[in-house]
């Protein structure tokens, strides 16, 4: 999960307290998670995603641009390892943004989500995507909108697809004795669809014109209510500056109780079980995640299975995503998408943690985005000189 570093590295720096929300719904989440103060490092979630991002190089065969590798006399088959972005359109970027729910007693208003929308619109518009945003829609409406996007948009002339869902979420188990789980995404009516269903709508069968093209899915939603304590990692540095792990605090996360090196922290007593159909009585060390992936797809979640995601003025995940994608090296095609998303995960894990004076057991909770990839090539984005206008709640 997320980690903070000690030794010669810089730990998370405390800044003025801000209140954070989770993207779970109140009936299943403990009320004390509703508003928790948070500290961050020098990167604040309220910072503009346009601020320069200092990339850490990850040197592999596909992390530099096509032009750079050609100049370095890399194999002539290189272009076969990179998705073509030569169509007339970059493609559709569709954003589902649920803020106000019909049942505020159980689904709190997702304050700050509009910051995420503004950042996403700016980021993908600059890459030449036709951005469509749909706000406060029901579960059935989400399904209809995405079905229309798969069938009616001219994907034959497009390079890529992006789908972002910002809403409350939770997890559901197939049955009481089965370890298989699904991630739920809630409409404003309180009904849900699964992230699996969203991904399936754009597979080769339902959207044949996207065959052989990258499809990118980003889900900003809770996937459960367990808490991530992170780990304290001590690093010794060699004369060459290479970090060597010398010690790591033990940590085991299970349903109901969090264990760390000092013993158990009781969390289950603060979690509401009213009308819960989740099998909280069963302790599962390794749940089976039924994340669906089809060829040429990336699915990135804000948090691992079973854990909440955090939001302030914008979410930790989406603000970090946009900051990295807005960086000059990504925008000029020098850094691959997978490299960039790895940087996003590290940014969230290292730079954010919760803080609560009233609930010490809720202090220093972390979040770690998760990437599922079935790409068979690499993706390099480039900013367009002419951007498409933002489209709010319309279909082209």
C-alpha positions in Angstrom: 0.0 0.0 0.0 1.1 3.6 0.4 4.4 4.3 2.2 6.2 7.1 3.8 10.0 7.2 3.8 12.3 7.9 6.7 16.1 8.3 7.0 17.6 10.6 4.4 14.4 10.9 2.5 11.7 13.5 3.3 8.6 12.4 5.1 5.2 13.7 4.5 5.1 17.4 5.4 2.3 18.7 7.6 0.4 21.6 6.2 -2.8 23.4 7.3 -5.6 20.9 7.9 -8.3 20.3 5.3 -11.3 18.1 5.5 -11.5 15.0 3.4 -14.5 12.9 2.3 -14.6 9.3 1.1 -16.5 8.2 -2.0 -18.4 5.5 -0.1 -22.0 5.9 1.1 -22.9 6.6 4.7 -24.9 3.5 5.5 -22.0 1.2 4.8 -19.2 3.6 5.9 -18.4 4.7 9.4 -19.6 8.2 10.1 -16.1 9.2 11.4 -14.7 8.7 7.9 -17.1 11.4 6.6 -14.9 14.3 7.4 -11.3 13.7 8.4 -8.5 16.2 8.4 -5.6 15.5 6.2 -2.0 16.4 5.8 -0.1 16.3 2.6 3.4 16.9 1.4 4.6 19.8 -0.7 2.1 18.7 -3.4 -1.3 19.8 -2.2 -4.5 18.3 -3.7 -5.7 21.8 -4.2 -2.7 22.7 -6.3 -3.3 23.3 -10.0 -2.7 20.2 -12.1 -0.9 22.5 -14.5 2.1 22.8 -12.1 5.2 21.3 -13.5 5.7 17.6 -12.5 9.3 16.4 -12.0 9.4 13.0 -13.6 11.4 10.1 -12.3 12.9 8.2 -15.2 11.9 4.5 -15.5 14.2 3.3 -18.3 12.6 0.4 -20.3 12.4 -0.3 -24.0 9.1 1.5 -24.3 9.3 4.5 -22.0 10.9 6.9 -24.4 9.2 8.3 -27.5 9.3 6.8 -30.9 11.4 9.6 -32.3 14.0 9.2 -29.5 14.3 5.4 -29.9 14.6 5.8 -33.7 17.4 8.3 -33.1 19.1 5.7 -30.8 18.9 3.0 -33.6 16.4 0.9 -31.7 14.9 -2.0 -33.5 13.0 -1.0 -36.8 10.0 -3.0 -35.5 9.5 -0.4 -32.8 6.4 1.1 -34.4 4.7 -2.3 -34.0 5.0 -1.8 -30.2 3.2 1.5 -30.1 -0.5 2.1 -30.7 -1.1 4.3 -33.8 -2.4 7.8 -33.1 -2.8 8.8 -36.7 -6.6 8.8 -37.1 -8.6 12.0 -37.8 -9.7 12.2 -34.1 -8.0 11.4 -30.8 -11.3 10.1 -29.6 -14.0 10.4 -27.0 -13.4 11.2 -23.3 -16.7 10.6 -21.5 -17.0 11.7 -17.8 -19.7 10.6 -15.4 -19.8 13.0 -12.4 -22.3 12.2 -9.7 -22.3 14.9 -7.0 -25.9 15.3 -5.5 -27.7 12.1 -4.6 -31.5 11.6 -4.1 -30.9 10.1 -0.6 -28.6 12.5 1.2 -29.0 10.5 4.5 -27.1 7.6 3.0 -25.2 9.3 0.2 -23.5 12.5 1.1 -22.9 15.2 -1.5 -19.5 14.6 -3.2 -18.2 18.1 -2.5 -15.1 18.9 -4.5 -15.8 16.6 -7.4 -16.3 19.6 -9.7 -12.5 20.3 -9.3 -11.8 16.9 -10.7 -14.1 17.5 -13.7 -12.4 20.8 -14.5 -9.0 19.2 -14.3 -10.1 16.2 -16.5 -11.7 18.4 -19.1 -8.6 20.5 -19.4 -6.2 17.5 -19.5 -8.0 15.5 -22.1 -9.1 18.5 -24.1 -5.4 19.4 -24.5 -4.8 15.9 -25.9 -7.4 16.5 -28.6 -10.2 14.4 -27.1 -13.8 15.3 -27.5 -14.8 15.6 -23.9 -18.4 15.0 -22.8 -19.5 15.4 -19.2 -22.7 14.1 -17.7 -23.6 15.2 -14.1 -25.9 13.6 -11.6 -27.3 10.7 -13.5 -29.0 7.5 -12.4 -27.5 4.0 -12.7 -29.8 3.2 -15.7 -28.9 6.5 -17.3 -25.2 5.8 -16.9 -25.7 2.5 -18.7 -27.7 4.2 -21.5 -25.1 7.0 -21.9 -22.2 4.6 -22.2 -24.1 2.3 -24.5 -24.8 5.2 -26.8 -21.2 6.3 -26.6 -20.1 2.8 -27.7 -22.6 2.6 -30.6 -23.1 6.1 -31.9 -19.7 7.8 -31.7 -17.5 7.5 -34.7 -14.8 5.3 -33.2 -13.7 4.2 -36.6 -12.0 7.6 -37.1 -10.6 7.7 -33.5 -7.3 6.7 -31.9 -8.5 5.9 -28.4 -11.3 6.0 -25.8 -11.3 7.4 -22.3 -14.0 6.8 -19.7 -14.0 8.4 -16.2 -16.6 7.7 -13.5 -16.6 9.9 -10.4 -19.2 8.7 -7.9 -19.8 6.9 -4.6 -18.8 3.2 -4.7 -18.6 0.1 -2.6 -18.0 -3.6 -3.0 -20.4 -6.6 -3.2 -19.7 -10.3 -2.8 -21.1 -12.9 -5.2 -22.4 -15.0 -2.3 -21.8 -15.6 1.4 -19.2 -18.3 1.1 -17.5 -17.1 -2.1 -14.5 -14.9 -2.1 -15.4 -13.3 -5.5 -16.2 -9.6 -5.3 -17.5 -6.8 -7.6 -17.0 -3.1 -7.5 -20.3 -1.1 -7.4 -20.7 2.4 -8.9 -23.8 4.3 -7.7 -26.2 6.4 -9.6 -27.8 9.4 -7.9 -30.9 7.2 -7.4 -29.0 4.8 -5.1 -29.0 2.0 -7.7 -25.7 0.7 -8.9 -23.9 -0.8 -11.8 -20.6 -2.7 -11.7 -17.3 -1.4 -13.0 -17.2 -4.7 -14.9 -20.3 -3.7 -16.8 -18.8 -0.4 -17.8 -15.7 -2.0 -19.2 -17.7 -4.6 -21.1 -19.7 -2.0 -22.9 -16.6 -1.0 -24.9 -15.1 -4.4 -25.7 -14.6 -5.6 -29.2 -18.0 -7.2 -29.4 -20.0 -4.2 -28.3 -17.7 -1.6 -29.9 -16.0 -3.2 -32.9 -14.6 0.0 -34.2 -12.3 0.2 -31.1 -10.7 -3.1 -31.9 -7.0 -2.8 -31.7 -7.2 0.6 -30.1 -6.5 1.5 -26.5 -9.4 2.0 -24.1 -8.7 3.7 -20.8 -11.0 3.6 -17.7 -10.5 5.6 -14.5 -12.8 5.0 -11.5 -12.8 7.5 -8.6 -15.0 5.7 -6.1 -14.6 3.7 -2.9 -14.1 -0.1 -3.1 -14.8 -0.8 0.6 -14.2 0.6 4.0 -11.0 -1.0 5.3 -8.2 1.4 6.1 -4.7 1.5 4.8 -2.1 2.1 7.5 0.8 2.3 5.1 4.3 1.2 6.1 7.2 3.1 7.5 10.2 2.2 5.3 13.8 3.0 6.3 16.1 3.5 3.4 19.9 3.6 3.5 21.6 5.4 0.7 24.8 4.2 -0.9 27.5 6.5 -2.2 25.9 6.2 -5.7 22.6 7.3 -4.3 21.0 3.9 -4.6 18.3 3.3 -1.9 18.5 0.0 -0.1 15.6 -1.2 2.0 16.9 -2.1 5.5 13.7 -2.4 7.6 9.9 -2.4 7.1 7.2 -2.4 9.7 4.9 -5.3 9.5 1.3 -4.7 8.5 -1.6 -7.1 7.8 -5.0 -5.7 6.7 -8.1 -7.8 7.2 -11.8 -7.1 7.5 -12.8 -5.4 10.7 -9.3 -5.1 12.3 -6.1 -3.5 11.2 -2.9 -5.0 12.5 0.4 -3.2 12.7 3.7 -3.6 14.5 2.2 -2.4 17.8 -0.8 -4.6 17.8 -4.4 -4.6 16.6 -6.4 -1.4 16.0 -10.1 -2.1 16.4 -11.9 -0.6 13.4 -14.9 -2.9 13.0 -16.8 -1.4 16.0 -17.0 2.0 14.2 -18.4 0.5 10.9 -22.2 0.5 10.6 -23.6 -2.9 9.7 -27.2 -1.7 9.5 -28.9 -3.3 6.5 -25.6 -4.5 5.2 -25.6 -7.5 2.9 -21.8 -7.8 3.0 -20.4 -10.8 4.8 -18.5 -8.9 7.5 -18.4 -12.0 9.8 -16.0 -13.6 7.3 -12.4 -12.6 7.5 -10.7 -12.9 4.2 -7.0 -12.4 3.8 -7.0 -12.5 0.0 -10.3 -11.7 -1.7 -10.5 -12.6 -5.4 -10.9 -9.5 -7.4 -13.1 -10.0 -10.5 -11.7 -7.0 -12.4 -12.5 -7.6 -16.0 -9.9 -6.8 -18.7 -10.2 -7.0 -22.4 -7.4 -6.7 -24.9 -6.1 -3.2 -25.4 -7.6 -1.9 -22.1 -6.3 -0.1 -19.0 -8.5 0.0 -15.9 -7.2 2.2 -13.1 -8.9 2.5 -9.7 -8.3 5.2 -7.1 -7.8 2.5 -4.4 -7.3 -1.3 -4.0 -10.2 -3.7 -3.5 -11.9 -3.2 -0.1 -10.5 0.3 0.6 -12.0 3.8 0.5 -10.8 6.6 -1.7 -10.3 10.1 -0.4 -11.5 13.5 -1.7 -10.8 17.1 -0.7 -11.0 19.9 -3.2 -10.8 17.3 -5.9 -9.8 13.7 -5.2 -6.3 12.6 -4.4 -6.3 10.3 -7.4 -7.8 12.4 -10.1 -5.8 15.5 -9.2 -2.6 13.5 -9.2 -3.6 11.9 -12.5 -4.1 15.2 -14.2 -1.0 16.7 -12.8 1.1 14.0 -14.2 -0.6 13.9 -17.6 -0.3 17.7 -17.9 3.4 17.5 -17.4 5.5 18.6 -20.4 7.2 15.3 -21.0 3.9 13.4 -21.2 2.4 16.1 -23.4 5.3 15.9 -25.8 5.2 12.2 -26.2 8.5 11.5 -24.3 6.9 9.4 -21.6 4.6 6.3 -22.1 1.2 6.2 -20.5 2.1 3.2 -18.3 5.1 5.0 -17.0 3.0 8.1 -16.3 0.3 6.1 -14.5 3.0 4.4 -12.4 4.1 7.9 -11.4 0.5 8.8 -10.5 0.3 5.8 -8.1 3.5 6.8 -6.4 2.4 10.4 -6.1 -0.8 9.5 -4.3 0.9 6.9 -2.1 3.8 9.1 -1.0 2.2 12.6 -0.8 -1.2 12.1 0.9 -2.3 10.8 4.3 -5.3 11.4 6.6 -5.1 13.0 10.0 -7.6 13.1 12.9 -7.1 14.5 16.4 -10.5 13.0 17.5 -9.8 9.4 16.2 -6.1 8.5 16.6 -6.7 5.2 14.9 -7.7 7.1 11.8 -4.5 9.1 11.6 -2.0 8.6 8.7 -4.2 6.5 6.5 -2.9 6.1 3.0 -4.3 5.4 -0.5 -2.7 3.4 -3.3 -4.2 3.5 -6.8 -4.3 0.3 -8.7 -3.6 -0.3 -12.4 -4.9 -3.3 -14.4 -3.5 -3.4 -17.9 -4.0 -5.6 -20.9 -2.4 -3.3 -23.4 -0.4 -5.2 -26.0 1.5 -2.0 -27.1 2.4 1.2 -25.5 0.6 4.6 -25.6 2.2 8.0 -26.1 0.0 11.1 -25.9 0.8 14.4 -27.5 -0.9 17.7 -27.0 -2.9 19.1 -29.9 -2.5 22.6 -31.2 -6.2 22.9 -31.7 -8.4 21.6 -28.9 -12.1 20.5 -29.1 -14.7 22.5 -27.1 -15.9 21.0 -23.9 -19.3 19.4 -24.2 -21.5 19.3 -21.2 -24.2 16.6 -21.1 -24.4 16.2 -24.9 -23.6 13.4 -27.3 -21.8 14.0 -30.6 
